[in-house]
Amino acid sequence: MILTSMSDISPAIRTMTDSELIAAVCDGRSEALDILFHRYARLVHRIAADILKDRAEAEDSTQEIFLEIYRKAHLYDPARGSVKGWLLQYAYRRTLRRRVSLGRRAAYRAEPIENAAE
């Protein structure tokens, strides 16, 4: 999902704190999201993989989480905690909802789709 090569991102952005990066994302600077992705994608993916038990679903979930973070960066409140904590709580809740949704579709029970309606 990294949209910009790390070498193409200015040193000023690479050295920003997480809070400054969120503010930059709010200002429409997509390279700030690239830095957040670079810092936290492995951790978010690990959470998703542990919850979903499916590598492909975890990868999809990780990308969707960062896309939502891009869209909802304005909701971050530094008075309530760190960017890392906010992002990880968001990832955890979002991934749990995805697991429930997939479970409703019998994706994790390996049942034929005909049996899912019963």
C-alpha positions as MATLAB code, in Angstrom:
seq = 'MILTSMSDISPAIRTMTDSELIAAVCDGRSEALDILFHRYARLVHRIAADILKDRAEAEDSTQEIFLEIYRKAHLYDPARGSVKGWLLQYAYRRTLRRRVSLGRRAAYRAEPIENAAE';
ca = [
       0.000    0.000    0.000;
       2.966    2.344    0.270;
       2.149    4.887   -2.382;
       5.418    6.809   -2.341;
       8.956    5.516   -2.161;
      10.471    6.397    1.199;
      13.380    8.053   -0.574;
      10.925   10.385   -2.354;
       9.472   11.681    0.912;
      11.073   14.818    2.269;
      13.228   14.438    5.393;
      11.007   16.978    7.148;
       8.021   14.652    6.871;
      10.021   11.535    7.733;
      11.060   13.075   11.044;
       7.585   14.236   12.097;
       6.007   12.836   15.227;
       2.930   10.674   14.858;
       0.681   13.544   15.968;
       2.248   15.844   13.397;
       1.730   13.188   10.737;
      -1.967   12.915   11.590;
      -2.250   16.701   11.303;
      -0.501   16.524    7.916;
      -2.914   13.786    6.796;
      -5.780   16.094    7.797;
      -4.202   18.754    5.591;
      -4.300   16.343    2.645;
      -0.620   15.393    2.598;
      -0.817   11.740    1.572;
       2.917   11.178    2.072;
       2.273   11.548    5.807;
       0.027    8.478    5.601;
       2.863    6.645    3.852;
       5.071    7.301    6.873;
       2.374    6.118    9.296;
       1.900    3.032    7.147;
       5.631    2.399    7.153;
       5.737    2.719   10.964;
       2.670    0.678   11.870;
       1.579   -1.598    9.009;
       3.378   -4.659   10.354;
       1.802   -4.224   13.781;
      -1.684   -3.660   12.333;
      -1.226   -6.664   10.036;
      -0.163   -8.805   12.988;
      -3.331   -7.872   14.890;
      -5.469   -8.625   11.843;
      -3.718  -11.934   11.178;
      -4.103  -13.032   14.802;
      -7.810  -12.229   14.770;
      -8.729  -13.390   11.270;
      -6.407  -16.405   10.987;
      -6.189  -15.744    7.254;
      -3.258  -14.015    5.589;
      -5.150  -12.626    2.594;
      -7.963  -11.289    4.770;
      -5.385   -9.736    7.109;
      -3.698   -7.971    4.189;
      -7.036   -6.646    2.925;
      -7.998   -5.560    6.412;
      -4.681   -3.748    6.927;
      -5.121   -1.767    3.717;
      -8.724   -0.914    4.554;
      -7.729    0.225    8.047;
      -5.138    2.647    6.707;
      -7.567    3.941    4.103;
     -10.088    4.592    6.883;
      -7.383    6.253    8.992;
      -6.743    8.550    6.041;
     -10.440    9.405    5.838;
     -10.964    9.716    9.591;
      -7.715   11.334   10.707;
      -9.696   14.383   11.825;
     -11.237   12.233   14.590;
      -7.907   11.749   16.356;
      -7.812   13.553   19.708;
      -4.318   13.814   21.231;
      -5.858   14.427   24.664;
      -7.193   10.867   24.628;
      -3.909    9.093   23.878;
      -1.161    8.447   21.386;
      -1.605    7.995   17.653;
      -0.250    4.464   17.997;
      -2.845    3.586   20.636;
      -5.649    5.149   18.599;
      -4.573    3.337   15.443;
      -4.229   -0.021   17.192;
      -7.592    0.280   18.938;
      -9.163    1.170   15.615;
      -7.453   -1.791   13.942;
      -8.564   -4.169   16.678;
     -12.212   -3.083   16.605;
     -12.356   -2.967   12.797;
     -10.804   -6.411   12.466;
     -13.167   -7.935   15.023;
     -16.120   -6.542   13.056;
     -14.658   -8.039    9.884;
     -14.309  -11.443   11.543;
     -17.943  -11.354   12.676;
     -19.037  -10.356    9.184;
     -17.030  -13.147    7.582;
     -18.332  -15.613   10.146;
     -21.900  -14.724    9.216;
     -21.097  -15.733    5.691;
     -19.727  -19.088    6.882;
     -16.269  -18.152    5.641;
     -14.533  -19.627    8.669;
     -16.652  -22.713    9.193;
     -15.778  -24.146    5.781;
     -19.431  -25.023    5.291;
     -21.115  -25.158    1.940;
     -23.002  -21.954    1.296;
     -26.290  -23.878    1.211;
     -25.804  -24.787    4.911;
     -25.156  -21.190    5.955;
     -28.830  -20.263    5.625;
     -29.948  -22.973    8.054;
];
